[in-house]
C-alpha cells in the first residue's frame, strides 16, 4: 500500500480529478493498447436485402416479354395461315358488295342490291376496305388483312392486361386468346368481325391507358367505339363493358368524381355520335333486320349452351378461376416488397371480375334469345377477348409463385391449343371447295342470264367480271311473277319459276338449305326446260356431298 492509502503500485497510480466546489473524485479511463501484429479482416458480410430482384421495369425484362409475345403472335399467325379453302359465302358476299360500293362511289354505277338494308354492318366500311385489298391481292390478301387485325387485337389484349394486372398475366392472356377457335378462324376469314373486334380492343385500350389522365381524355375512345359499331352493329353489345372499365380503372387513382365523369362523358359522346350517324345514313333498316328485330331461329337453348361451352368453356372457366383468386388475394407481384404497395379494394376486384367474366356470357345469351347458332362461334370470340385478362390471372395463379407448378399451365395451354386447332379445322372445312363448280359454270355465265344457286354469292364473287349480283337468286326466299301476271312467293315461287324455265342455270349443293334444294330438284326432274350438266362430288368436314348443275335447254 502506498502512503496515500491506495492499493495500486506507485507507478500505476491514476491522478484524480477533483472539482473545486465539491469533494467528488473520478477515475480517468485509459484505452487498452492496440494489439501488435493483428490486421483488420479483409471481407465483411454485406447486409442481406429483403428481395433478391428489383420490381421496377428494366430493358432486359421488356425485351424478354416482347420476345415471348412475338412467339405467341407467330403461333397465332401460323395457326390461321394453315387453314385453306375457297371463299365462304359470307366472304364472297362482303367482297362482292365492296366492289359494287367502290364502283358506285367512283363511277356512279348503280348498286345491284340494297346492301344496307340487310347487312349487319355498314357496307361502306369494311367491305370497301376489303375490296380494295382484294382487287390488288385477291382473296388471300383480304384474309391477310383479317390476320393483321387479329394480331393487333392480341397485342392490344397484352397491353391492356399488363396495365390491369401484371406482365405475366398479360402473356398468359395473350397465349390463351391466340389459340381459341374464334381467333384462329377470324384471322383467316374475310368478314368484318376481325375489324370490329380490333376497334373494340383499341377503344378498350384507350380507356384503360387514360385512367390517370383528366376525365376528358376518355373522349379519345369515342370515335373508335362508334366506328366499331358501324363496322358490325352487334359490337354495341360490348359498349357497356368499355364504360364499366372506364369507371373501375380510374376510381382508385382519380377518385369517384373523376371516374363517374369519365363514364358520363364516354356514354354521352358515344350516344350522340351514334345518333348522328344513324340520322345521316340509311343504315337503320339493316340494324333492325340483322340486330334489333332479327328473325328468330329454331335452335334450342340446350344446344346453344352446349356449343358455347364447347367453343369457349375452357377459357371461360379459367377466367372465372382467375377472378375468384383475384378477389381472394389481389397481389400479383411475387416480390416481398409488393406488400408495401397499395392494392385495390375487394369490392373493386369483385366488380372487375364480374364485369370481365360476365361479358363472355353476352353473346351466348343473345343468341339463345334469337334461337340461332349462326355466327355464334365468332361472337363468342368477342366475349372471350374481354374475359381473357382474368384468364391470364387464372393461369398465373395455377402455375404459382416462382413457377412452382409450370406443368399445370403447360397442360392447360396445350389443351386449349388442341381444341382450337381441331375446332378451327372443322369450321374451315364445313363448306365445299367451289373450284370445280366455278370452272364448270364459267362458260355458261354472262351479263344477261338469270341464275339460281344455293350460294349465289360465291359465283357472283369469282365471276364478277362477267356477271352481276342482281342476276343471282338464293334459296332463302323468293318472289316471282309468272307470264300471266300471277304473283308467287316462297316455295311456290321456286316451283313456278322452274316450271316456267325462268333460270338459265341452276346450281345446288344440298347443304345450304336442303329443304329448298329438294323442292327445286323435284321441280327440275322431268322438266323439259332443263338438262343435267354435271354432278360434282365434294368432301367437307361433315362428310361428302355433290354439286348438281342444270342448264336450260335452248328453244
VOSE-532864 format. One record per residue (C-alpha): residue in one letter; x, y, z. Coordinates in steps of 0.05 Angstrom, whole numbers, padded with zeros to 5 digits, always signed. Example, Ala and Ser with C-alpha at 12.3 -4.5 7.8 and 13.67 -1.06 7.14 Angstrom:
2
A+00246-00090+00156
S+00273-00021+00143
END
This chain:
555
X+00000+00000+00000
X+00025+00068-00018
X+00029+00125+00031
X-00035+00157+00005
X-00075+00094+00022
X-00080+00067-00049
X-00072-00007-00062
X-00043+00005-00132
X+00032+00005-00140
X+00060+00074-00144
X+00079+00072-00217
X+00006+00056-00235
X-00030+00107-00193
X-00080+00147-00233
X-00085+00221-00217
X-00152+00241-00192
X-00195+00297-00217
X-00229+00339-00166
X-00279+00394-00179
X-00264+00456-00139
X-00334+00461-00109
X-00342+00391-00081
X-00303+00332-00056
X-00321+00284-00112
X-00265+00244-00144
X-00268+00208-00211
X-00222+00159-00246
X-00197+00173-00317
X-00209+00115-00366
X-00148+00091-00402
X-00158+00059-00472
X-00128-00010-00480
X-00066-00013-00523
X-00073-00035-00596
X-00056-00108-00607
X+00010-00115-00642
X+00014-00154-00708
X-00062-00164-00719
X-00092-00138-00785
X-00166-00119-00795
X-00210-00171-00832
X-00206-00167-00908
X-00281-00182-00921
X-00344-00160-00886
X-00412-00196-00898
X-00458-00145-00930
X-00528-00133-00905
X-00578-00182-00938
X-00633-00146-00979
X-00706-00163-00968
X-00715-00182-01041
X-00666-00213-01089
X-00692-00175-01151
X-00717-00106-01169
X-00791-00096-01182
X-00781-00036-01227
X-00784-00045-01302
X-00719-00057-01338
X-00697-00060-01411
X-00679-00134-01405
X-00747-00152-01377
X-00783-00112-01431
X-00745-00147-01487
X-00757-00216-01457
X-00831-00201-01451
X-00834-00175-01523
X-00798-00237-01547
X-00849-00283-01514
X-00905-00241-01542
X-00874-00246-01611
X-00873-00322-01604
X-00947-00322-01585
X-00964-00278-01645
X-00923-00323-01691
X-00961-00384-01666
X-01027-00348-01677
X-01007-00329-01748
X-00985-00399-01766
X-01050-00429-01739
X-01091-00382-01781
X-01050-00386-01845
X-01052-00462-01845
X-01127-00460-01859
X-01146-00468-01932
X-01210-00467-01972
X-01244-00427-02026
X-01287-00367-02007
X-01343-00378-01958
X-01409-00347-01978
X-01403-00291-01927
X-01334-00274-01951
X-01358-00274-02023
X-01417-00230-02005
X-01378-00176-01969
X-01323-00174-02022
X-01375-00171-02078
X-01412-00116-02042
X-01347-00078-02031
X-01331-00079-02105
X-01401-00056-02121
X-01397+00000-02069
X-01329+00022-02097
X-01357+00024-02168
X-01416+00065-02142
X-01372+00114-02105
X-01320+00123-02160
X-01362+00117-02224
X-01434+00124-02202
X-01451+00053-02222
X-01519+00032-02194
X-01516-00017-02137
X-01541-00087-02156
X-01574-00094-02088
X-01591-00051-02028
X-01537-00080-01984
X-01550-00030-01928
X-01620-00059-01919
X-01596-00128-01897
X-01522-00124-01878
X-01505-00129-01804
X-01453-00075-01814
X-01444-00014-01857
X-01429-00035-01929
X-01388+00028-01938
X-01336+00010-01885
X-01304-00059-01882
X-01330-00084-01950
X-01299-00025-01985
X-01232-00033-01949
X-01231-00108-01962
X-01250-00098-02035
X-01191-00050-02044
X-01144-00104-02017
X-01179-00159-02056
X-01173-00120-02121
X-01098-00117-02112
X-01081-00183-02076
X-01142-00227-02085
X-01177-00267-02031
X-01111-00284-01997
X-01098-00210-01988
X-01166-00197-01958
X-01156-00255-01910
X-01087-00229-01893
X-01119-00163-01874
X-01161-00200-01823
X-01099-00234-01796
X-01064-00167-01785
X-01125-00141-01748
X-01129-00203-01704
X-01054-00200-01688
X-01065-00127-01669
X-01123-00148-01625
X-01078-00198-01588
X-01025-00145-01579
X-01075-00096-01550
X-01100-00150-01504
X-01029-00159-01478
X-01020-00085-01463
X-01089-00079-01430
X-01077-00139-01385
X-01007-00116-01366
X-01036-00049-01344
X-01094-00080-01306
X-01054-00136-01273
X-00983-00157-01289
X-00935-00175-01345
X-00940-00249-01332
X-01016-00247-01332
X-01013-00208-01398
X-00971-00261-01432
X-01017-00316-01406
X-01079-00279-01430
X-01049-00268-01500
X-01028-00341-01503
X-01097-00367-01485
X-01134-00320-01532
X-01088-00334-01591
X-01106-00408-01595
X-01182-00405-01589
X-01224-00426-01649
X-01253-00356-01657
X-01185-00323-01660
X-01155-00374-01708
X-01214-00373-01757
X-01227-00297-01755
X-01153-00288-01771
X-01164-00322-01839
X-01236-00301-01852
X-01251-00241-01898
X-01310-00215-01858
X-01319-00153-01816
X-01312-00190-01749
X-01236-00182-01744
X-01240-00107-01757
X-01297-00097-01708
X-01261-00135-01653
X-01197-00096-01666
X-01233-00030-01659
X-01267-00053-01594
X-01198-00073-01568
X-01169-00006-01588
X-01225+00032-01553
X-01215-00011-01491
X-01140+00003-01492
X-01152+00078-01496
X-01200+00075-01437
X-01151+00035-01395
X-01090+00075-01417
X-01121+00142-01399
X-01141+00122-01328
X-01090+00170-01297
X-01105+00229-01343
X-01161+00281-01336
X-01230+00254-01348
X-01237+00288-01416
X-01182+00243-01444
X-01231+00185-01447
X-01265+00220-01506
X-01208+00194-01549
X-01243+00126-01546
X-01310+00152-01571
X-01298+00154-01647
X-01263+00086-01644
X-01321+00054-01607
X-01372+00085-01654
X-01333+00061-01714
X-01333-00010-01685
X-01409-00007-01682
X-01412+00018-01753
X-01369-00039-01778
X-01412-00091-01741
X-01476-00069-01707
X-01472-00125-01655
X-01409-00091-01627
X-01456-00045-01589
X-01467-00103-01542
X-01398-00091-01512
X-01400-00016-01503
X-01426-00022-01431
X-01365-00064-01414
X-01319-00009-01440
X-01358+00042-01400
X-01351-00002-01338
X-01276-00006-01348
X-01274+00070-01353
X-01304+00073-01284
X-01265+00017-01249
X-01196+00035-01276
X-01200+00109-01257
X-01233+00102-01189
X-01171+00083-01147
X-01126+00136-01180
X-01171+00195-01196
X-01226+00186-01144
X-01300+00173-01152
X-01316+00241-01181
X-01268+00237-01239
X-01286+00163-01251
X-01360+00177-01256
X-01347+00238-01300
X-01307+00193-01348
X-01367+00146-01355
X-01415+00203-01366
X-01371+00235-01419
X-01360+00169-01455
X-01434+00150-01454
X-01459+00217-01477
X-01408+00226-01532
X-01417+00156-01558
X-01493+00161-01557
X-01491+00228-01592
X-01444+00204-01646
X-01485+00141-01658
X-01549+00182-01664
X-01516+00229-01713
X-01491+00171-01755
X-01560+00139-01756
X-01591+00206-01777
X-01544+00220-01836
X-01542+00148-01863
X-01593+00097-01886
X-01568+00041-01841
X-01626+00036-01792
X-01661-00016-01836
X-01601-00061-01833
X-01595-00051-01758
X-01667-00072-01748
X-01665-00132-01794
X-01599-00161-01771
X-01596-00140-01698
X-01655-00110-01660
X-01713-00142-01699
X-01676-00203-01726
X-01719-00263-01744
X-01713-00317-01691
X-01687-00386-01710
X-01705-00455-01686
X-01642-00477-01648
X-01656-00498-01577
X-01626-00467-01515
X-01592-00530-01491
X-01560-00540-01559
X-01534-00468-01560
X-01507-00476-01489
X-01471-00540-01509
X-01439-00506-01569
X-01419-00446-01527
X-01387-00490-01475
X-01351-00529-01529
X-01322-00467-01563
X-01307-00423-01503
X-01318-00462-01439
X-01246-00477-01423
X-01223-00405-01427
X-01285-00381-01390
X-01274-00428-01332
X-01201-00406-01329
X-01225-00334-01326
X-01275-00349-01271
X-01219-00384-01231
X-01175-00324-01241
X-01230-00276-01219
X-01243-00315-01155
X-01170-00318-01137
X-01162-00244-01152
X-01219-00226-01106
X-01189-00270-01052
X-01118-00243-01059
X-01101-00183-01102
X-01025-00184-01101
X-00996-00210-01167
X-00923-00190-01158
X-00880-00243-01124
X-00831-00195-01092
X-00838-00185-01017
X-00832-00111-01029
X-00900-00113-01064
X-00934-00120-00996
X-00919-00046-00985
X-00956-00026-01048
X-01029-00005-01045
X-01078-00058-01070
X-01147-00046-01100
X-01203-00059-01052
X-01241-00124-01052
X-01304-00091-01077
X-01269-00063-01138
X-01236-00130-01151
X-01303-00165-01147
X-01335-00115-01195
X-01278-00122-01244
X-01283-00197-01243
X-01358-00196-01253
X-01352-00145-01310
X-01299-00183-01349
X-01325-00253-01339
X-01398-00232-01347
X-01382-00201-01415
X-01364-00270-01441
X-01437-00292-01429
X-01468-00236-01470
X-01462-00269-01539
X-01489-00337-01517
X-01546-00304-01480
X-01564-00261-01540
X-01562-00320-01588
X-01604-00362-01542
X-01654-00305-01544
X-01651-00307-01620
X-01652-00384-01621
X-01597-00387-01674
X-01527-00416-01677
X-01509-00373-01738
X-01443-00336-01725
X-01442-00359-01652
X-01370-00384-01658
X-01347-00314-01679
X-01389-00276-01628
X-01361-00320-01572
X-01292-00293-01590
X-01315-00222-01575
X-01334-00242-01504
X-01271-00283-01494
X-01229-00222-01511
X-01257-00186-01450
X-01252-00248-01406
X-01180-00261-01427
X-01147-00215-01376
X-01179-00255-01320
X-01160-00319-01355
X-01088-00294-01353
X-01094-00284-01278
X-01122-00354-01272
X-01063-00384-01310
X-01012-00347-01267
X-01046-00370-01203
X-01049-00441-01228
X-00974-00441-01242
X-00960-00409-01175
X-00906-00362-01149
X-00836-00371-01178
X-00863-00421-01230
X-00878-00472-01175
X-00924-00514-01220
X-00907-00499-01293
X-00933-00566-01315
X-01004-00545-01298
X-01000-00483-01341
X-00970-00523-01398
X-01026-00575-01393
X-01079-00521-01394
X-01050-00484-01454
X-01037-00549-01493
X-01109-00570-01483
X-01133-00502-01507
X-01086-00507-01567
X-01111-00576-01587
X-01184-00555-01581
X-01172-00492-01621
X-01137-00529-01678
X-01189-00584-01681
X-01248-00536-01680
X-01217-00487-01730
X-01202-00543-01779
X-01273-00568-01773
X-01302-00498-01781
X-01260-00481-01842
X-01278-00546-01877
X-01354-00540-01869
X-01365-00511-01938
X-01344-00547-02002
X-01286-00527-02047
X-01320-00490-02104
X-01262-00491-02154
X-01291-00545-02199
X-01361-00516-02195
X-01336-00447-02217
X-01296-00477-02273
X-01357-00516-02298
X-01406-00459-02298
X-01359-00404-02321
X-01371-00413-02396
X-01446-00410-02385
X-01450-00346-02345
X-01457-00277-02377
X-01485-00209-02361
X-01555-00225-02388
X-01576-00290-02356
X-01615-00306-02293
X-01587-00358-02245
X-01608-00397-02183
X-01556-00422-02134
X-01552-00449-02063
X-01495-00399-02051
X-01503-00345-02105
X-01451-00301-02071
X-01394-00349-02089
X-01403-00349-02165
X-01421-00275-02163
X-01354-00262-02130
X-01310-00307-02172
X-01344-00288-02238
X-01356-00214-02222
X-01322-00194-02286
X-01378-00224-02328
X-01439-00225-02282
X-01474-00182-02230
X-01500-00199-02162
X-01571-00179-02183
X-01573-00236-02233
X-01569-00289-02179
X-01626-00317-02137
X-01614-00351-02070
X-01652-00408-02037
X-01673-00364-01977
X-01737-00333-02000
X-01763-00314-02069
X-01818-00274-02103
X-01838-00289-02175
X-01889-00263-02224
X-01908-00312-02279
X-01924-00298-02351
X-01998-00289-02335
X-01984-00236-02282
X-01994-00284-02224
X-01955-00270-02160
X-01918-00326-02124
X-01876-00326-02061
X-01836-00375-02021
X-01834-00448-02041
X-01888-00437-02093
X-01845-00384-02127
X-01788-00434-02136
X-01834-00487-02165
X-01868-00440-02213
X-01803-00406-02236
X-01770-00474-02250
X-01833-00499-02285
X-01831-00437-02330
X-01757-00444-02344
X-01742-00377-02314
X-01669-00394-02296
X-01613-00404-02346
X-01571-00442-02295
X-01586-00478-02230
X-01531-00497-02180
X-01549-00536-02117
X-01502-00562-02063
X-01551-00597-02017
X-01520-00563-01955
X-01540-00491-01950
X-01616-00501-01949
X-01631-00575-01962
X-01706-00566-01958
X-01710-00515-02014
X-01657-00553-02054
X-01702-00614-02053
X-01762-00572-02076
X-01721-00544-02135
X-01692-00613-02152
X-01762-00643-02153
X-01787-00587-02199
X-01729-00598-02247
X-01740-00673-02252
X-01777-00688-02316
X-01776-00615-02335
X-01765-00606-02410
X-01733-00538-02399
X-01671-00565-02365
X-01618-00618-02372
X-01567-00641-02322
X-01499-00611-02339
X-01455-00641-02284
X-01453-00675-02216
X-01390-00655-02179
X-01375-00695-02116
X-01340-00659-02058
X-01317-00674-01988
X-01323-00628-01928
X-01313-00635-01854
X-01384-00662-01846
X-01376-00717-01897
X-01388-00719-01972
X-01436-00685-02020
X-01444-00664-02092
X-01458-00603-02134
X-01516-00613-02182
X-01516-00566-02241
X-01572-00558-02292
X-01574-00513-02353
X-01635-00491-02393
X-01645-00525-02459
X-01646-00475-02517
X-01711-00465-02551
END
